[in-house]
């Protein structure tokens, strides 16, 4: 609820945003239509919106490659395809950067664990060895 009572921005129409924060695992859910509970369950249990859009992008790129004449004949389609290709490059760069950051954070977490509790660190490292599964002597 808006702190000053009911207030709608001009042109907002039926669009709304649901912001849901979980105490230990905060997230933001944006829902513009449909049932929020269904969308949340699909997003959590089936595939994220990003995954779903990625699949659709793969299909579009494949179809566009199979019919380049059709794309070239339609200036709007050609502009949209160029934007899609540009977006895919930017997304790939973000994923690569985030993956590198995740590795750095994991290394730092392991280092801190080793400093705080060497037995826990050794146990964790051993659990990653396929020849010594967790609980094995």
C-alpha positions in Angstrom: 0.0 0.0 0.0 1.3 3.5 -0.9 2.1 5.4 2.4 -0.3 8.2 1.4 -3.3 6.0 0.7 -4.6 4.9 -2.7 -2.7 6.6 -5.4 -2.3 5.6 -9.1 0.1 7.2 -11.4 -1.5 8.4 -14.6 -1.5 5.8 -17.3 -0.7 3.0 -14.9 -4.0 1.3 -15.6 -4.1 -2.3 -14.3 -0.3 -2.7 -14.0 0.9 -3.5 -10.5 4.0 -4.7 -8.9 4.2 -7.1 -6.0 7.3 -6.8 -4.0 7.8 -9.8 -1.7 10.7 -10.0 0.6 11.5 -13.1 2.6 13.4 -12.5 5.8 16.4 -14.6 5.1 16.2 -14.9 1.3 14.9 -11.6 0.0 13.6 -11.5 -3.6 11.4 -9.2 -5.7 8.5 -10.5 -7.7 7.1 -8.4 -10.4 3.7 -9.5 -11.7 1.9 -7.6 -14.3 -0.9 -10.1 -15.1 -2.2 -13.5 -14.0 -2.1 -15.3 -10.8 1.0 -14.3 -8.6 1.0 -17.7 -6.8 1.1 -19.6 -10.1 3.8 -17.4 -11.5 5.9 -17.7 -8.4 5.6 -21.5 -8.4 6.5 -21.8 -12.1 9.5 -19.4 -11.5 10.7 -21.4 -8.5 9.9 -25.0 -9.6 10.0 -25.0 -13.4 12.2 -22.2 -14.9 13.0 -18.6 -14.2 11.7 -15.9 -16.6 15.3 -15.5 -17.8 15.5 -19.2 -18.7 12.2 -19.1 -20.5 13.2 -16.0 -22.4 16.5 -17.6 -23.3 14.8 -20.6 -24.8 12.6 -18.4 -26.8 15.6 -16.3 -28.0 17.3 -19.5 -29.1 14.3 -20.5 -31.2 14.0 -17.0 -32.7 17.6 -16.9 -33.6 17.4 -20.3 -35.2 14.3 -19.4 -37.2 15.9 -16.1 -38.3 19.0 -17.9 -39.5 16.9 -20.3 -41.5 15.0 -17.5 -43.3 17.4 -14.5 -43.6 15.5 -13.2 -46.7 12.4 -12.9 -44.7 14.1 -10.8 -42.0 15.9 -8.6 -44.6 12.6 -7.9 -46.3 11.1 -6.5 -43.1 13.0 -3.5 -41.7 11.2 -3.8 -38.3 12.2 -7.4 -38.0 15.8 -6.7 -39.0 16.0 -3.9 -36.4 14.5 -6.2 -33.7 16.8 -9.0 -34.6 19.8 -6.7 -34.3 18.6 -5.6 -30.9 18.1 -9.2 -29.9 21.7 -10.1 -31.0 23.0 -7.1 -29.1 21.1 -8.0 -26.0 22.4 -11.6 -26.2 26.0 -10.3 -26.3 25.4 -8.1 -23.2 23.7 -11.0 -21.3 26.6 -13.3 -22.1 29.1 -10.7 -20.8 27.0 -10.2 -17.6 26.9 -14.0 -17.0 30.6 -14.3 -17.5 31.3 -11.4 -15.1 28.9 -12.8 -12.5 30.4 -16.3 -12.8 33.8 -14.9 -12.1 32.5 -13.0 -9.1 30.8 -16.1 -7.8 34.2 -18.0 -8.0 35.9 -15.2 -6.2 33.3 -15.2 -3.4 33.5 -19.0 -3.1 37.3 -18.8 -2.8 37.0 -16.1 -0.1 34.4 -18.1 1.8 36.6 -21.1 1.8 39.6 -19.0 2.9 37.5 -17.6 5.8 36.2 -21.0 6.7 39.8 -22.3 6.8 40.8 -19.5 9.1 37.9 -20.0 11.4 37.6 -23.8 11.5 40.2 -25.9 9.8 38.4 -29.2 10.6 35.2 -27.9 8.9 37.2 -26.7 6.0 38.9 -30.1 5.6 35.6 -31.9 5.9 34.1 -29.7 3.2 37.0 -30.3 0.8 36.9 -34.0 1.4 33.1 -34.0 0.7 33.9 -32.7 -2.8 36.1 -35.7 -3.6 34.1 -38.4 -5.4 36.3 -41.1 -3.8 35.4 -39.9 -0.3 31.6 -39.2 -0.2 30.1 -37.4 2.9 29.9 -39.7 5.8 32.6 -42.1 4.5 35.5 -42.8 6.8 
